Amino acid sequence: MTVSIIIAVKAWQKNLEECVAKCGELAYPDFEIIILPDEQIGTFLIDQARAKLTRNVPVSVVPTGPVTPAKKRDIAVTYAKGEILAFLDDDAYPVKDWLRNAVKNFFDPEVAAVGGPAVTPESDSDLNKASGLIYSSFMVSGTFRYRYLPGKRREVEDYPSCNFLVRKSAMEKLGGFNTNFWPGEDTKLCLDIVYKLKKKIIYDPNALVYHHRREVFAGHLKQIASYALHRGYFVKKYPETSFKLSYFIPSLFLIGLAGGFILSQIFLPFRIVYFSVILLYTVLALGTSLSHKLHLIPVVTLGIILTHLTYGFYFLKGLISGRLREE
C-alpha cells in the first residue's frame, strides 16, 4: 500500500527538519511526504532537508494560508497519492518500522484507521520530560496511558491525530475532517469513522512515534486547558465518545475541593476529613512520581495537581459554553 505522510505546520522549524529526516529513514518501500505550511517555504530549506534524506523520497510543499491543522489536512487529501494517509505532527518523528507496523492492520478491510503511542523522547529537556511523565501517569491519563506509553493492541473509539493513519477512501467518503475545531478535530473524525462508516480504529503499540512535549508549567497547562475546554464542549456536541465519567473526574475533584473548603469552615468536625482527603491525594500524586529522577519528583507531583485543577476548570467552562470561538 502506498502511504502519504501528511505534516501540517505553521512554518519551517527544527522539529519539522528532524521529522522529515526521520521519515526518510523509514523501512517502507512506497511513501511520499506532504508538508503544509502557512506560507511557501524557501527552496534552500527544502533542498537542505532533502539532502539529509537517506533515500529518494518525494517531498511536496503545499502552502495553505493560516488555517487550522484540520483544514490543512483536508487540503492534503486532494494532493495525496497514497491509499493510506498518515497524519504526523511536526514535533513528532517515527521509529524506523512505523509504517510497516501500522500498515499491516489495514489488511483487514474493516479497519479504517490506526493509531499508535506518542512517546516522549529521551533527548527532551527535563521540563519537557516532566510534561510527558505527567501525561503518562495513571493519575492523569488513567486507562488512556497507552497513548503515551506502548500498551496492548486494541480497538478504540477516539484517538489523537499526532500519530494517526486513515484509509484515503474513508476520508473521501466522510469529506475529510470537515471541521474548524482544533484541538478536537480528531475526536470528530474518529466518531465519524466509528458511527457513520461503521468501521474500526485500531491502536497498535508498534506503530510508535516520539513526540516532543511542551515545557511545564506554562506550555503544558495551556495545552491541557485547550484539551479540556473542547472535551467539555464535546460532551454536548459529540456525547457518543465524550460523555464518559473519566472526563468529569477532574471537575468533580475541583468542585469537591472548593465545596469541601467552605464546609470545613462551617463544620469544624468536617475539617479533619477534608484535610485528610487532601493529604491522601497529595501522597498519591507524590507516589506516582517516585519512580522518576529525584529532581523531577516535585515538578511532576505539582504538575499532576495543577493538571487536574486546570482540566477541571476548563472542562466545566466548555460544558457551559454556548459555542466555541472557532465555530
C-alpha positions as CSV (number, residue, x, y, z in Angstrom):
1,M,0.0,0.0,0.0
2,T,1.3,3.5,-0.9
3,V,1.3,5.9,2.0
4,S,1.1,9.7,2.1
5,I,2.7,11.2,5.2
6,I,0.9,14.5,5.9
7,I,2.5,17.1,8.2
8,A,0.6,20.3,9.0
9,V,2.8,23.1,10.2
10,K,2.8,26.9,10.6
11,A,6.4,27.4,9.3
12,W,9.7,25.6,8.9
13,Q,11.5,24.9,12.2
14,K,14.0,22.4,13.7
15,N,11.4,19.9,14.8
16,L,10.0,19.7,11.3
17,E,13.5,19.2,9.9
18,E,14.0,16.3,12.4
19,C,10.6,14.9,11.5
20,V,11.3,14.9,7.7
21,A,14.8,13.4,8.2
22,K,13.4,10.5,10.4
23,C,10.7,9.9,7.8
24,G,13.4,9.4,5.2
25,E,14.8,6.6,7.3
26,L,11.6,4.6,7.3
27,A,11.8,0.9,6.4
28,Y,8.9,1.1,4.0
29,P,9.1,0.9,0.2
30,D,6.5,3.3,-1.1
31,F,5.6,6.6,0.5
32,E,5.6,10.4,0.0
33,I,5.8,13.4,2.3
34,I,3.4,16.3,2.1
35,I,4.2,19.4,4.2
36,L,1.5,22.1,4.6
37,P,2.9,25.4,5.9
38,D,1.0,28.7,6.1
39,E,3.4,30.3,3.6
40,Q,5.8,29.0,1.0
41,I,9.0,27.5,2.5
42,G,12.3,28.7,0.9
43,T,13.7,26.3,-1.7
44,F,17.1,26.4,0.2
45,L,15.4,24.9,3.3
46,I,13.6,22.2,1.3
47,D,16.8,21.3,-0.6
48,Q,18.7,21.1,2.7
49,A,16.0,18.8,4.1
50,R,16.1,16.6,1.0
51,A,19.9,16.4,1.2
52,K,19.6,14.8,4.7
53,L,17.3,12.0,3.5
54,T,19.0,8.7,3.2
55,R,16.8,7.8,0.2
56,N,14.9,9.4,-2.7
57,V,11.5,10.2,-1.1
58,P,9.1,12.5,-2.9
59,V,8.6,15.7,-0.8
60,S,5.8,18.2,-1.7
61,V,5.2,21.6,-0.1
62,V,1.6,22.9,-0.3
63,P,1.2,26.4,1.2
64,T,-2.3,26.8,2.7
65,G,-2.5,30.1,4.4
66,P,-3.2,30.5,8.1
67,V,-5.8,27.8,8.6
68,T,-6.3,25.1,11.2
69,P,-4.5,21.8,11.1
70,A,-7.8,20.1,10.2
71,K,-8.2,22.3,7.1
72,K,-4.6,21.8,6.1
73,R,-5.0,18.0,6.3
74,D,-8.2,18.2,4.2
75,I,-6.3,20.1,1.6
76,A,-3.6,17.5,1.6
77,V,-6.1,14.7,0.8
78,T,-6.6,16.2,-2.6
79,Y,-2.9,16.1,-3.3
80,A,-2.1,12.7,-1.7
81,K,-1.3,9.8,-4.0
82,G,-1.3,7.2,-1.2
83,E,-4.0,4.7,-0.3
84,I,-3.2,5.4,3.3
85,L,-3.0,8.9,4.8
86,A,-0.5,9.1,7.7
87,F,-1.0,12.2,9.8
88,L,2.0,13.2,11.8
89,D,2.6,16.3,14.0
90,D,5.6,18.4,13.1
91,D,7.0,18.0,16.6
92,A,6.9,14.2,16.3
93,Y,9.0,11.7,14.5
94,P,8.6,8.0,13.7
95,V,10.6,4.9,14.5
96,K,12.1,3.0,11.5
97,D,9.3,0.4,11.4
98,W,6.4,2.9,12.0
99,L,4.7,2.5,8.6
100,R,5.5,-1.2,8.2
101,N,3.9,-2.0,11.5
102,A,0.9,0.3,11.1
103,V,0.0,-0.7,7.5
104,K,-0.3,-4.4,8.5
105,N,-3.5,-3.5,10.3
106,F,-5.1,-2.3,7.0
107,F,-5.1,-5.8,5.6
108,D,-8.3,-6.2,7.5
109,P,-10.9,-4.4,5.3
110,E,-12.9,-3.5,8.4
111,V,-10.1,-1.3,9.7
112,A,-10.4,2.3,8.6
113,A,-7.8,3.9,10.8
114,V,-4.8,3.1,13.0
115,G,-3.1,5.0,15.8
116,G,0.0,4.3,17.9
117,P,1.7,5.6,21.0
118,A,3.5,9.0,21.1
119,V,6.4,8.6,23.5
120,T,8.4,11.4,25.0
121,P,12.0,11.2,23.5
122,E,15.0,10.9,25.8
123,S,16.5,13.9,24.1
124,D,13.9,16.2,25.5
125,S,14.9,18.6,28.3
126,D,13.9,17.8,31.9
127,L,11.0,20.3,31.8
128,N,9.7,18.7,28.5
129,K,10.1,15.2,30.0
130,A,8.2,16.3,33.1
131,S,5.2,17.1,30.8
132,G,5.5,13.6,29.3
133,L,5.7,12.0,32.7
134,I,2.6,13.8,33.8
135,Y,0.6,12.7,30.7
136,S,1.7,9.1,31.1
137,S,0.9,8.9,34.8
138,F,-2.1,6.8,35.8
139,M,-3.4,9.7,37.9
140,V,-3.7,11.9,34.8
141,S,-4.4,9.6,31.9
142,G,-5.9,6.6,33.7
143,T,-6.8,3.9,31.2
144,F,-5.6,6.1,28.4
145,R,-1.9,5.8,29.3
146,Y,-1.4,3.7,26.2
147,R,-1.5,6.9,24.2
148,Y,1.8,7.9,25.8
149,L,3.4,4.5,26.5
150,P,3.1,1.3,24.4
151,G,0.2,-0.8,25.7
152,K,-1.8,-3.8,24.4
153,R,-3.2,-3.8,20.8
154,R,-6.9,-2.9,21.0
155,E,-9.9,-1.4,19.2
156,V,-10.6,2.3,20.2
157,E,-13.2,4.9,19.5
158,D,-11.2,8.1,19.8
159,Y,-7.5,8.7,19.1
160,P,-5.2,11.8,18.8
161,S,-4.1,12.8,15.3
162,C,-0.4,13.3,16.2
163,N,0.1,9.7,15.1
164,F,-2.9,8.6,13.1
165,L,-3.3,6.7,9.8
166,V,-6.5,6.6,7.8
167,R,-7.6,5.0,4.5
168,K,-7.9,7.7,1.9
169,S,-11.2,6.2,0.7
170,A,-12.6,6.6,4.2
171,M,-11.5,10.2,4.3
172,E,-13.1,10.9,0.9
173,K,-16.4,9.3,2.0
174,L,-16.5,11.5,5.1
175,G,-15.4,14.7,3.3
176,G,-12.3,14.9,5.4
177,F,-12.1,16.2,8.9
178,N,-14.7,18.8,7.8
179,T,-14.4,20.9,10.9
180,N,-12.9,24.1,12.3
181,F,-12.2,22.6,15.7
182,W,-8.7,22.5,16.9
183,P,-7.9,20.6,19.1
184,G,-10.8,18.1,18.8
185,E,-10.7,17.6,15.1
186,D,-9.5,14.1,15.7
187,T,-12.4,13.3,18.0
188,K,-14.9,14.3,15.3
189,L,-13.1,12.3,12.6
190,C,-12.9,9.2,14.9
191,L,-16.6,9.5,15.7
192,D,-17.5,9.7,12.0
193,I,-15.4,6.6,11.3
194,V,-16.9,4.5,14.0
195,Y,-20.6,5.7,13.9
196,K,-21.0,6.8,10.3
197,L,-18.8,4.3,8.4
198,K,-19.2,1.6,11.0
199,K,-15.5,0.8,10.7
200,K,-12.8,0.0,13.2
201,I,-10.0,2.1,14.6
202,I,-7.1,0.0,15.9
203,Y,-4.4,1.0,18.4
204,D,-1.1,-0.7,17.6
205,P,1.7,-0.3,20.1
206,N,4.3,-1.0,17.4
207,A,3.2,2.0,15.3
208,L,5.3,4.2,17.5
209,V,6.4,7.8,17.2
210,Y,8.4,10.1,19.5
211,H,6.6,13.3,20.4
212,H,8.3,16.4,21.9
213,R,6.3,17.8,24.8
214,R,5.7,21.3,25.9
215,E,7.6,22.6,28.9
216,V,6.0,22.6,32.3
217,F,4.3,24.6,33.6
218,A,3.0,27.3,31.2
219,G,3.1,25.5,27.9
220,H,1.9,22.2,29.4
221,L,-1.1,23.8,31.2
222,K,-2.0,25.9,28.2
223,Q,-2.3,22.7,26.2
224,I,-4.3,21.0,29.0
225,A,-6.7,23.9,29.1
226,S,-7.4,23.7,25.4
227,Y,-8.0,20.0,25.5
228,A,-10.3,20.3,28.5
229,L,-12.3,23.2,27.0
230,H,-13.0,21.2,23.9
231,R,-13.7,18.0,25.7
232,G,-16.2,19.7,27.9
233,Y,-18.0,21.2,24.9
234,F,-17.9,17.9,23.1
235,V,-19.8,16.2,25.9
236,K,-22.8,18.1,24.5
237,K,-21.9,18.0,20.8
238,Y,-20.4,14.5,20.5
239,P,-21.7,12.6,23.5
240,E,-21.1,9.2,21.8
241,T,-17.4,9.4,22.6
242,S,-17.1,12.3,25.1
243,F,-19.8,11.6,27.6
244,K,-17.6,9.4,29.9
245,L,-17.2,9.6,33.6
246,S,-13.4,9.7,33.3
247,Y,-13.6,13.1,31.7
248,F,-15.7,14.5,34.5
249,I,-13.4,13.4,37.4
250,P,-11.1,16.4,37.5
251,S,-14.1,18.8,37.5
252,L,-15.7,16.8,40.3
253,F,-12.4,17.0,42.2
254,L,-12.3,20.8,41.7
255,I,-15.9,21.2,42.9
256,G,-15.3,18.9,45.9
257,L,-12.1,20.9,46.7
258,A,-13.9,24.2,46.7
259,G,-17.1,23.0,48.4
260,G,-15.2,21.0,51.0
261,F,-13.2,24.0,52.0
262,I,-16.4,26.0,52.6
263,L,-17.9,23.2,54.6
264,S,-14.7,22.8,56.6
265,Q,-15.0,26.4,57.7
266,I,-18.6,26.0,58.8
267,F,-18.5,22.5,60.3
268,L,-15.3,22.1,62.3
269,P,-15.5,18.2,62.6
270,F,-15.6,18.1,58.8
271,R,-12.3,19.9,58.6
272,I,-10.3,16.8,59.7
273,V,-11.9,14.7,57.0
274,Y,-11.4,17.4,54.3
275,F,-7.7,17.9,55.0
276,S,-7.1,14.2,55.4
277,V,-8.5,13.6,51.9
278,I,-6.3,16.4,50.5
279,L,-3.3,14.8,52.3
280,L,-4.1,11.4,50.8
281,Y,-4.5,12.9,47.3
282,T,-1.1,14.6,47.6
283,V,0.6,11.4,48.8
284,L,-0.9,9.5,45.8
285,A,0.4,12.2,43.4
286,L,3.8,12.0,45.1
287,G,3.8,8.3,45.0
288,T,3.1,8.3,41.3
289,S,6.2,10.5,40.8
290,L,8.6,8.5,42.9
291,S,9.8,6.2,40.1
292,H,11.3,9.2,38.2
293,K,14.6,11.1,38.6
294,L,14.9,12.6,42.0
295,H,15.0,16.2,40.8
296,L,11.8,15.7,38.7
297,I,9.7,14.3,41.6
298,P,8.4,17.7,43.0
299,V,7.9,19.0,39.4
300,V,5.8,16.0,38.3
301,T,3.9,15.9,41.6
302,L,3.0,19.6,41.3
303,G,2.3,19.1,37.6
304,I,-0.2,16.3,38.3
305,I,-2.1,18.5,40.8
306,L,-2.1,21.6,38.5
307,T,-3.1,19.4,35.5
308,H,-6.2,18.2,37.4
309,L,-7.2,21.7,38.6
310,T,-6.7,23.2,35.1
311,Y,-8.5,20.4,33.3
312,G,-11.3,20.5,35.8
313,F,-11.9,24.3,35.4
314,Y,-11.7,24.4,31.6
315,F,-13.8,21.3,31.2
316,L,-16.6,23.0,33.1
317,K,-16.1,26.1,31.0
318,G,-16.5,24.1,27.9
319,L,-19.5,22.3,29.3
320,I,-21.4,25.5,29.9
321,S,-20.2,27.3,26.7
322,G,-22.9,28.0,24.1
323,R,-20.4,27.9,21.2
324,L,-16.7,27.8,20.9
325,R,-14.7,30.5,19.2
326,E,-13.8,28.5,16.1
327,E,-17.3,27.5,15.2
